């Protein structure tokens, strides 16, 4: 497919024959860039020095690679289309999530599928993708627990991700949830709109001087730590790898149990792995201070929701803020305002006045969307060109 036309001047020394169209085509093809010549014209010659100069109009040829997006929303489409101007991929978008029900819609020869947190890359799905010729699974998120990596490796499919997309966006949302629960600004907003200026029921507490426990000090966890230090909080952290930079600014690392027992506020900033599934359960809740606040903007299955509900009912847990939910694939990123939600667990959670639920929006800033699109398209471009992307981007080759 012709993608652009250009014009060059080519100097030929000792060989006037290079002016022939076929010779120009061979010249570029030998350098890995096939072309189609549109026109050639001699514009200058100096035969006594054996120089001939030609103006060459040509069109660069290459195969345009297709990327098929799943779970695509209008904001994804707008952002990726904007950034694709620099890459020239063929982009197709489907709003449905990827799973066995839709995988056969992938066209033969599709180079990459681009997926999000609730797409299901099971062994069955990956086998079909491989049969279709898909070479890349590109996650436009950091986590990859929804991909069967062994199946991808078996079929030679590269898996890449976006390891960091404005970590401050997620950290800031975690703080926003904490402040909303504490100072009850969501309730105050609704009251004032109804001309109710009473302060009864809006009592909060100072964050300054409180101990905040951070589980996971990757890029997002570190951003959260810095914000809480700015509030004047004492920050404790648990992570298998202590970050010297965090220690230098005053973060105190300790064991998981110790962090839970010392903290007034716990915020989760770790990936979901088989080892930390239901990290927050009945046992770990019992280690927390009575009246603690729990924030989760990472992955829903880090929390045993039924254990948390029990803690809320007894008053052991004072506040809960979650931007993720274990069964969110049935709910989040959809408008269900006119539907009956059959998930009794989420309905029970939302019935508590001291619980705040948002629909996986912590990442959702213009800055983050731009970084996600650019990183994803760059990775796919590099892989298609035989270049290995940055180590943090590649989950598996």
C-alpha positions in Angstrom: 0.0 0.0 0.0 1.3 3.5 -0.9 1.6 5.5 2.3 3.4 8.7 1.2 5.2 10.3 -1.7 8.5 12.1 -1.6 11.2 13.7 -3.7 15.0 13.3 -3.6 17.9 14.3 -5.6 20.3 11.4 -6.4 23.9 11.9 -7.4 25.3 9.1 -9.5 29.1 8.9 -10.0 30.8 6.7 -12.6 27.5 5.1 -13.6 24.9 7.0 -15.5 22.9 3.8 -15.6 21.6 4.3 -12.1 19.1 6.7 -13.6 17.1 3.8 -14.8 13.9 3.2 -12.7 14.7 -0.4 -12.0 18.1 0.5 -10.6 16.6 3.1 -8.3 14.1 0.5 -7.0 17.0 -2.0 -6.4 18.9 0.8 -4.6 16.2 1.3 -2.0 15.0 -2.3 -1.8 18.6 -3.4 -1.0 18.4 -1.0 2.0 15.2 -2.6 3.3 12.8 0.0 2.0 10.8 -1.1 -1.1 9.6 1.8 -3.3 7.6 2.4 -6.4 9.0 5.1 -8.7 6.5 7.6 -10.0 8.8 9.7 -12.1 12.5 10.4 -12.8 14.1 13.4 -14.5 17.7 14.3 -15.1 18.2 17.9 -13.8 22.0 18.3 -14.0 25.0 16.6 -15.5 28.7 17.1 -15.5 30.1 14.4 -17.7 33.7 15.5 -17.5 33.6 14.7 -13.8 31.2 11.7 -14.3 28.4 13.2 -12.2 24.7 13.0 -13.0 22.0 14.4 -10.7 18.4 13.2 -11.0 15.1 14.3 -9.3 13.2 11.2 -8.3 9.6 11.1 -7.3 8.8 7.9 -5.4 6.3 6.3 -3.1 7.3 4.3 -0.1 5.6 1.0 0.2 5.0 -1.0 3.4 2.4 -3.3 4.8 0.1 -1.4 7.2 -0.3 -3.5 10.3 -3.7 -3.8 12.0 -4.4 -3.4 15.7 -7.7 -4.6 17.1 -8.9 -2.9 20.3 -11.2 -4.5 22.8 -13.1 -2.8 25.7 -12.7 0.4 23.7 -14.4 3.5 24.9 -14.8 6.9 23.1 -11.9 8.4 25.1 -9.7 5.4 24.0 -10.6 5.9 20.4 -9.9 9.7 20.5 -6.6 9.3 22.2 -5.2 6.4 20.2 -6.3 8.0 16.9 -4.5 11.2 17.8 -1.3 9.4 18.7 -1.5 7.0 15.7 -0.8 9.9 13.4 2.9 9.2 14.1 2.7 5.5 13.4 0.2 4.8 10.6 -1.3 1.6 12.0 -4.8 0.4 10.9 -6.9 0.7 14.1 -10.2 -1.1 14.7 -12.2 -0.7 17.9 -14.7 -3.0 19.6 -16.6 -2.0 22.7 -17.0 -5.5 23.9 -14.4 -7.2 26.2 -12.3 -9.9 24.7 -13.3 -13.4 25.6 -14.3 -16.7 24.0 -17.6 -15.2 22.8 -15.9 -12.7 20.4 -12.4 -13.9 19.7 -13.4 -15.3 16.3 -14.2 -11.7 15.2 -10.4 -11.1 15.0 -9.4 -11.0 11.3 -6.7 -13.2 9.8 -3.4 -11.4 9.8 -4.2 -8.9 12.6 -0.8 -8.1 14.0 -1.8 -7.1 17.6 -4.8 -7.0 19.9 -4.9 -4.2 22.5 -6.8 -5.1 25.7 -7.6 -3.7 29.1 -8.1 -4.9 32.7 -11.3 -6.9 32.2 -10.5 -8.7 29.0 -10.1 -12.4 29.4 -6.9 -13.8 27.7 -7.5 -17.4 28.5 -5.7 -20.4 26.9 -8.7 -20.9 24.6 -8.7 -17.3 23.5 -4.9 -17.2 23.0 -5.0 -20.4 20.8 -7.6 -18.7 18.5 -5.5 -15.5 18.4 -2.4 -17.6 17.4 -4.4 -19.3 14.6 -5.4 -15.9 13.3 -1.8 -14.8 13.1 -1.7 -12.4 16.1 1.8 -11.6 17.1 1.3 -9.2 20.0 -1.0 -8.9 23.0 -0.7 -5.2 24.1 -2.2 -4.4 27.5 -3.0 -0.7 27.9 -2.6 -1.1 31.7 0.1 -2.2 34.1 -1.3 -5.4 35.4 -1.3 -8.7 33.4 -3.1 -11.1 35.7 -5.8 -11.6 33.1 -3.4 -13.1 30.6 -2.4 -16.8 30.5 1.3 -16.2 29.9 2.2 -19.8 29.4 -0.3 -20.1 26.5 1.1 -16.9 24.9 4.7 -18.2 25.2 3.7 -21.5 23.7 2.3 -19.8 20.7 5.1 -17.3 20.3 2.9 -14.2 21.1 4.7 -11.3 22.7 2.9 -9.7 25.7 3.6 -6.0 26.5 2.1 -3.5 28.9 2.2 0.0 30.1 4.2 -0.3 33.3 3.7 3.3 34.4 1.1 5.8 33.1 1.1 8.9 35.3 1.5 7.1 38.6 0.5 10.4 40.2 -2.9 10.1 38.7 -3.7 6.9 40.6 -2.0 8.1 43.8 -3.9 11.4 43.7 -7.2 9.5 43.3 -6.4 7.4 46.3 -5.9 10.6 48.3 -9.1 12.0 46.9 -11.0 9.0 48.1 -9.4 9.3 51.5 -10.3 13.0 51.8 -13.8 12.4 50.6 -14.5 9.7 53.2 -12.9 11.7 55.9 -14.3 15.1 55.3 -17.5 13.9 53.6 -17.4 16.4 50.8 -19.7 14.2 48.7 -22.4 14.5 51.3 -21.8 18.2 51.9 -22.1 18.8 48.2 -25.5 17.2 48.0 -26.7 18.9 51.2 -25.8 22.4 50.1 -27.6 21.9 46.8 -30.7 21.3 48.8 -30.0 24.4 50.9 -29.1 22.3 53.9 -26.0 24.0 55.5 -26.0 21.9 58.7 -22.7 20.4 59.8 -24.2 17.5 61.7 -22.8 14.2 60.5 -19.9 15.8 58.6 -17.2 15.5 61.3 -13.8 14.4 60.1 -10.3 14.1 61.5 -6.9 15.7 60.8 -4.6 13.7 58.5 -1.7 15.6 59.9 0.1 13.4 62.4 -1.7 10.2 61.4 0.2 7.0 60.5 -0.4 5.9 56.9 0.5 2.3 55.9 1.4 1.8 52.2 1.4 -1.7 50.8 3.7 -1.7 47.8 6.1 1.1 46.9 6.3 0.9 43.2 5.8 4.0 41.1 2.3 4.6 42.3 3.0 3.7 45.9 6.0 6.1 46.0 3.9 8.9 44.6 1.3 8.2 47.3 3.9 8.2 50.0 5.2 11.6 48.9 1.7 13.1 49.0 1.0 11.8 52.5 4.4 13.0 53.7 3.3 16.4 52.4 0.2 16.2 54.6 2.5 15.7 57.6 1.7 12.0 58.1 4.0 9.3 59.4 4.4 6.9 56.5 5.1 3.2 57.1 5.5 0.8 54.1 5.7 -2.8 53.3 7.4 -4.0 50.1 9.7 -6.9 49.4 12.2 -4.4 48.0 13.0 -1.3 50.1 13.4 1.8 48.1 16.4 3.8 49.3 14.8 7.0 48.0 11.7 6.5 50.1 13.8 5.7 53.2 15.8 9.0 52.6 12.6 11.1 52.7 11.3 9.5 55.8 9.3 6.4 54.9 9.7 3.6 57.5 9.7 0.1 56.1 8.5 -2.8 58.2 6.8 -6.2 58.0 3.3 -6.5 56.6 1.8 -7.3 60.0 3.6 -4.4 61.7 2.5 -1.9 59.1 -1.2 -3.0 59.5 -1.0 -2.8 63.3 0.6 0.7 63.4 -1.4 2.4 60.7 -4.6 4.6 61.0 -4.9 4.4 57.2 -4.0 1.6 54.9 -3.6 2.1 51.1 -2.9 -0.8 48.7 -0.6 -0.2 45.8 0.6 -3.6 44.7 -0.1 -5.9 41.7 -2.3 -8.9 42.0 -0.4 -12.2 42.1 -1.4 -15.7 43.3 0.6 -15.0 46.5 -1.3 -11.9 47.5 -4.8 -12.9 46.5 -7.1 -11.8 49.3 -4.2 -10.1 51.0 -6.8 -8.3 53.1 -8.9 -11.0 54.8 -10.3 -11.8 58.2 -6.9 -12.5 59.7 -5.2 -9.4 58.3 -8.2 -7.2 59.2 -7.9 -8.4 62.8 -4.3 -7.0 62.9 -5.5 -3.5 62.0 -6.3 -0.8 64.5 -10.0 -0.6 65.3 -11.4 2.4 63.4 -8.8 2.2 60.5 -9.4 3.4 57.0 -8.7 1.1 54.0 -8.2 2.4 50.4 -7.7 0.1 47.4 -6.9 1.5 43.9 -4.9 -1.5 42.8 -6.8 -4.8 42.1 -10.2 -5.9 43.4 -9.1 -9.4 44.4 -6.5 -8.1 46.9 -9.5 -7.7 49.2 -11.8 -10.5 50.5 -15.0 -8.4 50.1 -17.1 -10.6 52.5 -14.5 -10.2 55.2 -14.4 -6.5 54.7 -18.2 -6.3 54.9 -18.1 -8.1 58.2 -15.5 -5.6 59.5 -17.7 -2.7 58.4 -20.7 -4.2 60.1 -19.0 -4.5 63.4 -17.4 -1.1 63.2 -13.9 -2.5 63.3 -13.2 -0.9 59.9 -14.3 2.8 60.0 -14.0 3.7 56.3 -13.5 1.8 53.0 -12.7 3.4 49.6 -12.4 1.2 46.6 -11.8 2.0 42.9 -11.6 -1.7 42.1 -13.8 -4.7 42.8 -13.2 -8.4 42.4 -16.3 -8.8 40.1 -15.9 -5.5 38.4 -15.9 -6.9 34.8 -19.7 -7.3 35.1 -20.2 -3.7 36.2 -17.5 -1.2 35.6 -17.1 0.9 32.4 -20.9 0.4 31.8 -23.9 2.6 32.3 -26.2 0.4 34.4 -28.4 3.3 35.8 -31.5 1.8 34.2 -30.7 -1.8 35.1 -31.2 -4.1 38.0 -27.8 -5.0 39.5 -27.9 -8.6 40.6 -24.6 -8.5 42.4 -25.7 -8.5 46.0 -22.2 -8.0 47.4 -21.6 -4.7 45.6 -25.1 -3.5 46.6 -24.3 -4.3 50.2 -21.1 -2.4 50.0 -22.7 0.7 48.6 -25.4 0.6 51.3 -22.8 1.6 53.9 -22.6 5.4 54.5 -18.9 5.0 55.2 -18.0 3.3 52.0 -17.0 5.0 48.7 -16.9 3.1 45.4 -15.7 4.6 42.2 -15.7 2.7 38.9 -11.9 2.1 38.2 -11.3 5.7 37.4 -8.1 6.3 39.3 -6.0 6.2 36.1 -8.5 8.4 34.2 -6.7 11.7 33.4 -5.8 13.2 30.1 -2.1 12.9 31.0 -2.4 9.2 31.7 -4.5 8.4 28.6 -1.8 10.1 26.5 1.0 8.2 28.1 -0.9 4.9 27.7 -1.5 5.5 24.0 2.0 6.6 23.2 3.7 3.7 25.2 1.4 1.1 23.6 1.8 2.3 20.0 5.6 2.7 20.5 5.9 -0.9 21.8 3.9 -2.4 19.0 6.0 -0.3 16.4 9.2 -1.5 18.0 8.2 -5.1 18.1 7.0 -5.0 14.5 10.4 -3.5 13.5 12.3 -6.3 15.3 13.3 -4.0 18.2 12.9 -5.2 21.7 11.1 -2.5 23.8 12.2 -1.4 27.2 12.4 -4.3 29.8 9.7 -2.8 31.9 7.3 -2.8 29.0 7.8 -6.4 28.0 5.9 -9.0 30.1 7.0 -11.9 27.9 8.6 -12.5 24.6 
